[in-house]
Amino acid sequence: MGVTSLFRRKSRDDRAMPSNRTAANFGSAENGPLIDSLLKNRRHCTILTATEEGVFIDQALALSWLALEDEMSLVPGCELSATDEAAAATESSREITAYYLDRFAVSNADYARFVNDGGYGQVELWPQEIWPNVLQFVDSTGHTGPRFWVDGKPVKHQDDHPVVGISWYEANAYARWAGKRLPVAAEWQHASSWCTAKDGRAGNGRYPWGDSFDPSRCNTWFRGPGETVPVDSHYEGCTPNGVYQLVGNVWEWVATQYSCGTAQEDVQIHFEQPMAEIRGGAFDTYFERQATCQFRTGQPFLYRGLNVGFRCCVSVSALAPPPDPSAFL
């Protein structure tokens, strides 16, 4: 389990790309329209994280595992080192267990599936205290959806760009709908800097590719077009296991609340309103020190900016085990 995902990045001609596969490409699952619908909407983790045993047959699990390995990368667990205060300050444990992380930031096309499936009207996806705000999550023309969409649809020719103009709550609702979650700050940082230390602890690489800034490997102010680019661009900036754009293009929401200071400091800065952490820098990031794996900043939970997107993850322990190999045939 996960070997393909862990070593997926091979060459530019054999790289993982956003999947266009649907249930029809995988073959129709025996237990009907529900499985076909979930796979078509790329909600394979909803199948793999079902808590009731026997809900889905082995073929459905096999199709979901194939989809997961295609679209997500396995990130091995590790123990945070004593120098990882930026990641560990707000986490309750210094141990990170294995998880899968989306290879790509959630795109406009991905998010459109959520919108078209009525995600904004599925109350179970939203915390009760935010229900009044959900009605205000509309696009530039008053339709339900991200702030900068038009008539309920992404801007033309940007289906493969990262979705932006979504709040932290919208990112979380999408993740729940997809059977996933947002990574916590320590998980995001571990995935971006990779596990390079010889003792198995989390590495402290400054960038996904090493310790020297290279503007050709990421979309930032230094060499970018001044706007977002497709989620599968900048292959040279991938992590060793094939995760794209963990630095540049868009900042990414994580599940951790933003705070200033470290676990060893007695003084904490309190803001007028609580904020969630964002990571990784964006297309308009000017300062090189902000476009790193370690830099932390935050935005209010309801912020719907032009330069903030997200990606999802799922814990290995939450997944149903792969079925008998015959189910994959």
KAVEN-V336972 format. One record per run of one state. SS is the DSSP state (2 for helix, 1 for strand, 0 for the rest). FROM is the first residue (numbers start at 0). TO is the last residue. If there is no record, write none. Layout:
((SS FROM TO) (SS FROM TO))
This chain:
((0 0 1) (2 2 5) (0 6 10) (2 11 13) (0 14 21) (2 22 25) (0 26 31) (2 32 39) (0 40 42) (2 43 47) (0 48 56) (2 57 70) (1 71 74) (0 75 76) (1 77 78) (0 79 83) (2 84 87) (0 88 93) (1 94 95) (0 96 97) (1 98 101) (0 102 105) (1 106 106) (2 107 115) (0 116 117) (2 118 120) (0 121 121) (2 122 124) (0 125 126) (2 127 133) (0 134 136) (1 137 137) (0 138 142) (1 143 143) (0 144 148) (1 149 149) (0 150 151) (1 152 152) (0 153 159) (1 160 161) (0 162 166) (2 167 176) (0 177 179) (1 180 181) (0 182 183) (2 184 192) (0 193 205) (1 206 206) (0 207 208) (1 209 209) (0 210 213) (2 214 216) (0 217 228) (1 229 229) (0 230 233) (2 234 236) (0 237 249) (1 250 256) (0 257 258) (1 259 259) (0 260 267) (1 268 268) (0 269 273) (1 274 278) (0 279 286) (2 287 289) (0 290 295) (1 296 299) (0 300 306) (1 307 308) (0 309 310) (1 311 314) (2 315 317) (0 318 323) (2 324 327) (0 328 328))
